[in-house]
Amino acid sequence: MNRLGYGAMQLTGPGVFGPPKDRGNAVAVLREAVERGVNHIDTSDFYGPHITNQIIREALRPYPEHLVIVTKVGAKRGSLGSVHPAMSREDITQAVHDNLRNLGVEVLDVVNMRSMLRNDGPAEGSLEAPLTALANLQRQGLVRDIGLSNVTPAQVVEGRRICEIVCVQNLYNVIQRDDHALIDELATTGIAYMPYFPLGGLGLLESSTLSAVAARVEATPVQVVLAWLLMRSPNILPIPGTASLAHLRENLAAAALNLPSSEIELLNDIVPRHGDIKRD
């Protein structure tokens, strides 16, 4: 698998809600991503809702054999775009069928069970009921593989007791490293780690340390951040998203960037391990 994937969330309207301003551009971005070697796409039917999956279907179906579409369940959208938990057995069943219909497939490649015990980050609590419901749908042949999203290490342990877990999708980047130890643990068991928000936001991209590293390696700050993730651990599969063809090309070029160890050390030092941002 090409380790650098594509996150489709930005193909909707503002706030991940409603249709994009230019649907044709969204289709073109997806097609170019796959043409340039991307073979895993992150999506969900609550993006839009439904819109992202429908655009993926329009752009890429019939799907290439090598393409893996990773979707997620566990949330639903309100009429004005609000996000709400949807983790009952009925919710999980409905979400799986919505994904199947809107992607136009008979089996979903990978479905991440997204914890909505807290929306803005992981929160402790059992995911046994929704994950068991998803595992039952897997046994029915509707889901090939199962992952977890927005979860704690304890929930990963719980999940692995219920079913095989193939990936974990959590927040992680150069300045947000709460999952530092979890990534290494997952690597020992062959479980992929898919960091969302991989670019870390404007605060990181304006870092003078990052800018200096990028200048020395003749790359953009975005490419350096993605290269850092790829070099952090072999089980990391970044999924940067964009609705821009130019940004897509910039992102994908990061896969060829090899950062010297001295530059990696400088990037590591942007944020001390205890999580406080170093102002530079």
Sequence and secondary structure as in RCSB ss.txt:
>XXXX:A:sequence
MNRLGYGAMQLTGPGVFGPPKDRGNAVAVLREAVERGVNHIDTSDFYGPHITNQIIREALRPYPEHLVIVTKVGA
KRGSLGSVHPAMSREDITQAVHDNLRNLGVEVLDVVNMRSMLRNDGPAEGSLEAPLTALANLQRQGLVRDIGLSN
VTPAQVVEGRRICEIVCVQNLYNVIQRDDHALIDELATTGIAYMPYFPLGGLGLLESSTLSAVAARVEATPVQVV
LAWLLMRSPNILPIPGTASLAHLRENLAAAALNLPSSEIELLNDIVPRHGDIKRD
>XXXX:A:secstr
  S  EE GGGSSGGGBS  S HHHHHHHHHHHHHTT  EEE  TTTBTTHHHHHHHHHH S  TT EEEEEESE
EE TTS EEE  SHHHHHHHHHHHHHHHT SSEEEEEEE  SSTTS   S  HHHHHHHHHHHHTTSEEEEEEES
  HHHHHHHHHHS EEEEE B BTTB TTHHHHHHHHHTT EE  BSTT  HHHHT HHHHHHHHHHTS HHHHH
HHHHHHH TTB    B S HHHHHHHHHGGG    HHHHHHHHTTS TT      
